[in-house]
């Protein structure tokens, strides 16, 4: 079974749309590297918080994607967009229920 990565970006108030655009632009690369699904969310209670939920076949596939992003330099200036560092949670399913 694969993993789920939940990535949280707490954007500076004047940079929200720039963060959203950056995340949208990265989705094709993630999908080309094996990510099976990506959903981008905006927190209803904190509109400066952008969250992305990614489904990967393995933790290694997600790590390879992050390494490629780091090598590309795309995140070199990300601190200018955010109030706090990016927060990533890698989750393993314990139970899956469907309707």
C-alpha positions in Angstrom: 0.0 0.0 0.0 1.2 3.5 -0.8 1.6 6.5 1.4 -0.2 9.9 1.8 1.8 13.1 2.1 0.1 16.1 3.6 2.1 19.3 3.0 1.2 22.5 4.7 2.3 26.0 3.5 1.5 29.0 5.8 1.7 31.8 3.3 2.5 35.4 4.1 -0.8 37.4 3.6 0.4 39.1 0.4 1.8 35.8 -1.1 -1.1 33.4 -1.0 -1.8 33.4 -4.7 1.9 33.0 -5.5 2.0 29.9 -3.2 -1.1 28.5 -4.9 0.4 29.1 -8.4 3.7 27.5 -7.4 2.0 24.4 -6.1 -0.3 24.1 -9.1 2.8 24.4 -11.4 4.6 21.6 -9.6 1.7 19.1 -9.9 2.6 17.8 -13.4 6.1 16.9 -12.2 4.7 15.0 -9.2 2.3 13.1 -11.4 5.1 12.3 -13.9 7.2 10.9 -11.0 4.5 8.5 -9.8 2.2 10.5 -7.6 -1.3 9.0 -8.3 -3.4 11.9 -7.0 -2.9 15.5 -5.7 -5.4 17.8 -4.2 -4.7 21.4 -3.2 -6.8 22.8 -0.4 -7.2 26.2 1.2 -8.0 26.2 4.9 -11.5 27.7 5.6 -10.4 29.0 9.0 -7.0 30.3 7.9 -7.0 31.3 4.2 -3.3 31.9 4.3 -2.8 28.1 4.9 -2.5 26.1 1.7 -2.4 22.3 2.1 -1.7 19.7 -0.5 -2.6 16.0 -0.1 -0.5 13.7 -2.3 -0.9 10.0 -2.8 2.3 8.1 -3.7 3.1 4.4 -4.3 5.9 4.6 -1.7 7.7 6.9 0.7 10.8 6.6 -1.5 8.9 7.9 -4.6 7.8 11.0 -2.6 11.4 11.5 -1.3 12.7 11.3 -4.8 10.3 14.0 -5.9 11.3 16.3 -3.0 15.0 15.7 -3.9 14.4 16.6 -7.5 12.6 19.8 -6.3 15.5 20.7 -4.0 18.1 20.1 -6.8 16.1 22.3 -9.1 16.3 25.3 -6.7 12.6 25.9 -6.9 12.5 26.2 -3.1 15.5 28.5 -2.7 13.2 31.5 -2.2 10.2 29.8 -0.6 11.0 31.3 2.8 10.1 34.7 1.3 6.6 33.3 0.6 5.9 31.7 4.0 5.5 32.7 7.6 6.9 29.4 8.9 8.8 26.5 7.2 6.9 24.0 5.1 5.3 21.2 7.2 5.2 17.7 5.8 3.5 14.6 7.2 4.0 11.2 5.7 1.1 9.0 6.6 0.5 5.2 6.3 -3.2 4.1 6.2 -4.3 2.2 9.3 -7.8 1.6 8.0 -9.8 2.5 4.9 -13.5 2.8 4.8 -15.7 3.6 1.8 -19.4 4.4 1.5 
